[in-house]
Amino acid sequence: MFLLLLLACATGLDVSLDHRATAEACATDRPATEPADAVCGTSERDACATHADCTDGANGRCLFRDEGADCKCSYDECAQDADCGATAVCACAGVPPREAWPTSRCIPADCRVDADCASGLCMADRVGCGVVEDASQLGEWGYYCATAADTCRGDTMCGAGEFCVYGEDRWSCSTDYAMTCE
């Protein structure tokens, strides 16, 4: 925490953006709280009709997939960072800010926790805000180290219609994020 305060004072940048002080572990037994989508089981192309039909992986969910116009099973990819390889972290479903995610996913990362970064800050790039139905809609969601080249540390530092996003090895204000947040 001292390093975060020192970083804020030295850079003048707000460090309130979602960051990863410690790694999170996902629930390994996460019961479905919602029934399968009402359209599931109405088409011959549907691979499932209910969540109970999805038994080939952890925490199976029967979900409507817009790209194929049918229902398919979706499973948790991970329960902890070690399940994701060296360039990703495990993002737990149903945990803020990912309440709408139906499954836990491995997402890109160049850091796992704040201590992995020279700046002491491993920040979340939240592209893909709002409700997402499929991991393919998560955009560039991931965790990346704050750098000396950053021009923002949170959306409040950006102008109207801009958001603090990670790209080109630094955090900066961009309007690209706004398209997914309307």
LOTORSE-32394 format. One line per 2 residues: their letters; for each residue x, y, z of N, C-alpha, C. Coordinates in steps of 0.2 Angstrom, whole numbers, plus 5000, padded with zeros to 4 digits. Layout:
residues N
a> X:Y:Z:X:Y:Z:X:Y:Z; ...
END
This chain:
residues 182
mf> 5004:4994:5000:5000:5000:5000:5004:5006:5000; 5010:5006:5004:5014:5012:5004:5017:5013:4997
ll> 5019:5008:4993:5021:5009:4986:5016:5013:4982; 5009:5011:4983:5004:5014:4979:5003:5021:4981
ll> 5004:5023:4987:5003:5030:4989:5009:5034:4987; 5015:5031:4987:5021:5034:4984:5020:5035:4977
la> 5018:5030:4973:5017:5031:4966:5012:5037:4964; 5007:5037:4968:5002:5042:4967:5005:5049:4968
ca> 5009:5050:4973:5012:5056:4975:5017:5058:4969; 5021:5053:4967:5026:5054:4962:5024:5056:4955
tg> 5018:5053:4953:5016:5054:4947:5010:5059:4946; 5006:5060:4952:5001:5064:4952:4995:5061:4949
ld> 4995:5054:4947:4990:5050:4944:4986:5047:4949; 4979:5046:4948:4974:5043:4953:4976:5035:4952
vs> 4977:5032:4958:4978:5025:4957:4972:5021:4960; 4966:5024:4959:4960:5020:4961:4957:5015:4956
ld> 4960:5015:4950:4958:5010:4945:4958:5003:4948; 4954:4999:4946:4954:4992:4949:4961:4989:4948
hr> 4964:4986:4953:4970:4983:4953:4970:4977:4956; 4975:4973:4956:4975:4966:4959:4981:4966:4964
at> 4979:4967:4970:4984:4967:4976:4985:4960:4977; 4981:4955:4977:4982:4948:4978:4978:4944:4973
ae> 4980:4938:4971:4977:4934:4967:4971:4931:4970; 4966:4930:4966:4959:4928:4968:4959:4920:4966
ac> 4955:4917:4970:4954:4910:4969:4946:4909:4968; 4944:4906:4963:4937:4905:4961:4934:4899:4965
at> 4927:4900:4966:4924:4894:4968:4924:4889:4964; 4925:4883:4966:4926:4877:4962:4919:4874:4961
dr> 4914:4875:4965:4907:4872:4965:4903:4878:4965; 4901:4881:4959:4897:4887:4958:4890:4885:4955
pa> 4885:4884:4959:4879:4882:4956:4876:4888:4952; 4873:4886:4947:4869:4890:4942:4864:4894:4946
te> 4863:4900:4946:4858:4904:4949:4852:4906:4944; 4854:4905:4938:4848:4907:4933:4847:4901:4929
pa> 4841:4900:4927:4839:4894:4922:4843:4895:4915; 4843:4890:4911:4846:4891:4905:4841:4896:4901
da> 4844:4899:4896:4840:4903:4892:4834:4900:4889; 4828:4904:4889:4822:4901:4887:4822:4898:4880
vc> 4826:4900:4876:4826:4897:4869:4830:4891:4869; 4833:4889:4874:4837:4883:4873:4833:4877:4874
gt> 4834:4872:4869:4831:4866:4868:4825:4866:4863; 4824:4872:4860:4819:4873:4855:4821:4872:4848
se> 4828:4871:4847:4831:4870:4840:4834:4863:4840; 4834:4860:4834:4838:4854:4833:4845:4855:4834
rd> 4848:4861:4833:4855:4863:4833:4857:4864:4840; 4853:4864:4845:4855:4865:4852:4858:4860:4855
ac> 4864:4861:4858:4868:4856:4861:4866:4854:4868; 4861:4859:4871:4859:4858:4877:4852:4861:4878
at> 4848:4859:4883:4842:4863:4884:4842:4866:4892; 4846:4863:4896:4846:4865:4903:4854:4865:4905
ha> 4855:4868:4911:4862:4868:4913:4864:4860:4915; 4859:4856:4917:4860:4849:4919:4863:4845:4913
dc> 4862:4848:4907:4864:4844:4901:4872:4845:4900; 4875:4850:4904:4882:4852:4903:4886:4849:4908
td> 4889:4843:4907:4892:4839:4912:4900:4837:4910; 4902:4840:4904:4909:4838:4902:4914:4843:4905
ga> 4913:4847:4909:4918:4852:4912:4915:4854:4919; 4919:4859:4922:4917:4862:4928:4912:4867:4927
ng> 4907:4867:4932:4902:4872:4932:4899:4874:4925; 4896:4868:4922:4893:4869:4915:4887:4873:4915
rc> 4886:4877:4910:4880:4882:4909:4878:4881:4902; 4871:4880:4901:4868:4880:4894:4867:4887:4892
lf> 4870:4890:4887:4869:4897:4885:4868:4898:4878; 4863:4902:4876:4862:4904:4869:4868:4908:4866
rd> 4870:4906:4860:4876:4909:4857:4874:4912:4851; 4874:4919:4850:4872:4922:4845:4875:4920:4838
eg> 4882:4919:4838:4885:4918:4832:4883:4911:4829; 4880:4907:4832:4878:4901:4829:4870:4900:4829
ad> 4867:4905:4833:4860:4905:4834:4858:4898:4837; 4861:4895:4842:4859:4889:4845:4862:4890:4852
ck> 4860:4885:4856:4863:4884:4863:4868:4879:4864; 4874:4881:4867:4879:4877:4868:4881:4877:4876
cs> 4885:4872:4878:4888:4872:4885:4894:4876:4885; 4894:4879:4891:4900:4883:4892:4903:4881:4899
yd> 4909:4881:4900:4912:4878:4906:4918:4883:4909; 4919:4883:4915:4924:4886:4918:4931:4884:4915
ec> 4935:4889:4914:4942:4887:4911:4947:4886:4917; 4945:4889:4922:4950:4890:4928:4947:4891:4934
aq> 4951:4889:4940:4949:4891:4946:4955:4895:4950; 4961:4895:4947:4966:4899:4950:4971:4901:4944
da> 4975:4906:4945:4980:4908:4940:4984:4903:4937; 4986:4898:4941:4991:4893:4939:4987:4889:4933
dc> 4981:4889:4933:4977:4885:4928:4978:4889:4921; 4980:4895:4921:4980:4899:4915:4987:4900:4911
ga> 4992:4897:4913:4998:4899:4910:5002:4905:4912; 5007:4907:4909:5011:4912:4911:5009:4919:4909
ta> 5005:4919:4904:5003:4926:4901:4995:4927:4902; 4992:4924:4907:4985:4925:4909:4984:4924:4916
vc> 4978:4927:4918:4976:4926:4925:4969:4923:4925; 4967:4920:4930:4960:4918:4931:4955:4923:4933
ac> 4950:4925:4930:4945:4930:4932:4939:4926:4933; 4937:4926:4940:4931:4922:4942:4925:4925:4940
ag> 4920:4921:4938:4913:4923:4936:4909:4925:4942; 4905:4929:4941:4900:4931:4946:4903:4936:4952
vp> 4910:4938:4951:4913:4942:4956:4914:4949:4953; 4912:4954:4956:4913:4961:4954:4920:4962:4952
pr> 4921:4965:4946:4916:4968:4941:4914:4963:4936; 4914:4957:4937:4912:4952:4932:4906:4948:4934
ea> 4901:4952:4937:4895:4948:4939:4891:4945:4933; 4892:4948:4927:4888:4945:4922:4891:4939:4918
wp> 4898:4938:4920:4901:4932:4916:4898:4926:4919; 4896:4921:4914:4893:4915:4916:4899:4910:4918
ts> 4905:4911:4916:4910:4906:4918:4917:4909:4919; 4921:4906:4923:4927:4909:4925:4932:4908:4919
rc> 4936:4913:4917:4940:4913:4911:4947:4915:4912; 4951:4912:4908:4958:4915:4908:4958:4921:4904
ip> 4961:4926:4906:4961:4933:4902:4969:4935:4902; 4970:4938:4897:4977:4941:4896:4980:4945:4902
ad> 4986:4944:4903:4990:4948:4908:4997:4948:4907; 5000:4954:4909:5007:4954:4910:5010:4954:4917
cr> 5005:4954:4921:5006:4953:4929:5000:4950:4932; 5002:4947:4938:4996:4943:4941:4994:4947:4947
vd> 4999:4950:4951:4997:4955:4957:5002:4961:4956; 5000:4966:4960:5003:4972:4961:5011:4971:4961
ad> 5013:4966:4966:5020:4965:4967:5024:4963:4961; 5021:4961:4956:5024:4959:4949:5026:4965:4945
ca> 5024:4971:4947:5025:4977:4943:5030:4981:4946; 5035:4984:4942:5040:4989:4945:5036:4995:4948
sg> 5031:4996:4945:5027:5002:4948:5023:5000:4954; 5022:4994:4955:5018:4991:4961:5011:4991:4960
lc> 5009:4992:4953:5002:4992:4952:5000:4988:4945; 4996:4982:4946:4994:4978:4941:4986:4980:4940
ma> 4985:4984:4935:4978:4986:4934:4974:4983:4929; 4967:4983:4930:4963:4980:4925:4960:4984:4920
dr> 4961:4982:4914:4958:4985:4908:4951:4982:4907; 4946:4986:4908:4940:4983:4908:4936:4984:4902
vg> 4939:4984:4896:4935:4984:4890:4930:4978:4890; 4924:4979:4888:4919:4974:4888:4914:4975:4894
cg> 4914:4981:4896:4909:4983:4901:4902:4981:4899; 4898:4980:4904:4891:4979:4903:4890:4971:4903
vv> 4884:4969:4901:4883:4962:4901:4886:4959:4895; 4889:4953:4896:4892:4949:4890:4889:4942:4890
ed> 4888:4940:4885:4885:4933:4884:4890:4928:4883; 4896:4930:4880:4901:4925:4878:4908:4928:4879
as> 4912:4923:4880:4919:4926:4881:4922:4929:4875; 4919:4928:4869:4922:4931:4863:4920:4939:4864
ql> 4916:4941:4868:4914:4948:4868:4918:4952:4874; 4923:4948:4877:4926:4951:4882:4932:4956:4879
ge> 4932:4957:4873:4937:4962:4870:4944:4961:4873; 4948:4966:4875:4954:4965:4877:4955:4966:4885
wg> 4950:4963:4888:4950:4963:4895:4956:4959:4898; 4960:4962:4903:4966:4959:4905:4969:4963:4911
yy> 4974:4961:4913:4978:4965:4918:4985:4967:4916; 4987:4973:4917:4993:4975:4914:4996:4980:4919
ca> 5003:4980:4919:5007:4984:4924:5006:4992:4922; 5005:4996:4927:5006:5003:4926:5013:5005:4924
ta> 5014:5010:4920:5021:5012:4918:5022:5019:4919; 5028:5021:4919:5030:5028:4919:5027:5032:4913
ad> 5026:5029:4908:5023:5032:4902:5016:5033:4902; 5012:5031:4907:5005:5031:4907:5003:5039:4908
tc> 4997:5040:4905:4994:5047:4905:4987:5046:4910; 4985:5040:4912:4980:5040:4916:4980:5034:4921
rg> 4976:5034:4926:4976:5028:4931:4969:5026:4932; 4964:5030:4929:4957:5029:4930:4953:5033:4925
dt> 4947:5031:4924:4942:5035:4919:4941:5042:4921; 4942:5044:4928:4940:5050:4930:4946:5055:4927
mc> 4951:5053:4925:4957:5057:4923:4956:5058:4915; 4951:5055:4912:4950:5056:4905:4944:5061:4903
ga> 4944:5064:4897:4939:5068:4895:4932:5065:4894; 4927:5069:4892:4920:5066:4891:4921:5061:4885
ge> 4918:5055:4886:4917:5050:4881:4924:5046:4881; 4929:5047:4885:4935:5044:4885:4936:5039:4891
fc> 4940:5034:4891:4941:5029:4896:4948:5028:4896; 4951:5026:4902:4958:5024:4903:4958:5017:4901
vy> 4962:5016:4896:4963:5009:4893:4970:5007:4892; 4972:5001:4892:4979:4999:4890:4980:4997:4883
ge> 4985:5000:4880:4987:4998:4873:4994:5001:4872; 4998:4998:4867:5004:5001:4865:5009:5002:4871
dr> 5008:4997:4876:5013:4996:4882:5012:5002:4887; 5006:5005:4887:5005:5010:4892:4997:5011:4893
ws> 4995:5015:4898:4988:5017:4900:4987:5024:4897; 4982:5025:4893:4980:5031:4891:4973:5032:4890
cs> 4970:5038:4889:4963:5039:4888:4962:5038:4880; 4956:5035:4879:4954:5033:4873:4946:5033:4872
td> 4944:5034:4866:4937:5033:4865:4935:5026:4862; 4939:5022:4861:4938:5015:4858:4933:5011:4863
ya> 4935:5012:4870:4931:5009:4875:4924:5011:4875; 4923:5017:4874:4916:5020:4874:4911:5016:4870
mt> 4913:5013:4864:4909:5009:4860:4905:5003:4863; 4909:5000:4868:4906:4994:4871:4902:4996:4878
ce> 4902:5003:4879:4899:5005:4886:4893:5009:4885; 4890:5009:4879:4885:5014:4878:4878:5011:4880
END
